[in-house]
């Protein structure tokens, strides 16, 4: 086997692994409350306050950092659309 064949095989394996690592996005439980969460955040609500509101009013238990990650993801999508 020549050096070129080894390099080609190595690149092929690298591409297969890269595709396997690719994160597939699935819908979040928070997506259906997006407008309410963004409204609360824009009006000064902290992630913890929003998480408490979801738990009490919508019966959705999430960690406050999940709220922050969702807001970041939604903001990134909006910036990409502009």
C-alpha positions as CSV (number, residue, x, y, z in Angstrom):
1,X,0.0,0.0,0.0
2,X,1.4,3.3,-1.0
3,X,1.6,6.4,1.2
4,X,-1.0,8.2,-1.0
5,X,-3.5,5.3,-0.3
6,X,-2.9,5.6,3.4
7,X,-3.5,9.3,3.4
8,X,-6.7,8.9,1.3
9,X,-8.0,6.3,3.7
10,X,-7.1,8.5,6.7
11,X,-9.0,11.5,5.2
12,X,-12.0,9.3,4.5
13,X,-12.0,8.1,8.2
14,X,-11.6,11.6,9.4
15,X,-14.7,12.7,7.4
16,X,-16.8,9.8,8.7
17,X,-15.8,10.8,12.3
18,X,-16.6,14.4,11.6
19,X,-20.1,13.6,10.5
20,X,-20.6,11.3,13.5
21,X,-19.7,14.2,15.8
22,X,-22.1,16.7,14.2
23,X,-24.7,17.8,16.7
24,X,-28.2,17.3,15.6
25,X,-30.6,19.8,17.0
26,X,-33.9,18.6,18.2
27,X,-36.8,20.7,19.5
28,X,-36.6,21.9,23.0
29,X,-39.4,21.8,25.5
30,X,-38.9,25.5,25.8
31,X,-39.5,26.3,22.2
32,X,-43.3,26.5,22.6
33,X,-42.8,29.1,25.4
34,X,-40.3,31.1,23.5
35,X,-42.3,34.3,23.2
36,X,-43.1,34.3,26.9
37,X,-39.5,33.6,27.9
38,X,-38.1,36.3,25.7
39,X,-40.7,38.8,27.0
40,X,-39.8,38.0,30.6
41,X,-36.1,38.2,29.9
42,X,-36.4,41.5,28.0
43,X,-38.4,42.9,31.0
44,X,-35.6,42.2,33.4
45,X,-36.4,38.6,34.5
46,X,-33.4,36.6,35.6
47,X,-32.9,33.0,34.4
48,X,-33.9,31.7,37.8
49,X,-37.0,33.8,37.9
50,X,-38.0,32.6,34.5
51,X,-37.3,28.9,35.5
52,X,-39.5,29.4,38.6
53,X,-42.3,31.0,36.5
54,X,-42.2,28.0,34.1
55,X,-42.3,25.6,37.0
56,X,-45.3,27.3,38.7
57,X,-47.3,28.5,35.7
58,X,-46.5,26.0,32.9
59,X,-45.4,22.9,34.9
60,X,-42.1,22.7,33.1
61,X,-39.1,22.0,35.3
62,X,-35.8,23.2,33.8
63,X,-32.5,24.5,35.2
64,X,-31.9,28.2,35.0
65,X,-28.8,27.7,32.8
66,X,-31.1,25.9,30.3
67,X,-33.0,29.1,30.0
68,X,-29.8,31.0,29.3
69,X,-28.7,28.5,26.6
70,X,-32.1,28.7,24.9
71,X,-32.0,32.5,24.9
72,X,-28.5,32.4,23.4
73,X,-29.5,30.0,20.8
74,X,-32.6,32.0,19.8
75,X,-30.5,35.2,19.7
76,X,-27.9,33.6,17.5
77,X,-30.6,32.4,15.1
78,X,-32.1,35.9,14.9
79,X,-28.7,37.5,14.2
80,X,-28.1,35.0,11.4
81,X,-31.4,35.8,9.8
82,X,-30.6,39.6,9.6
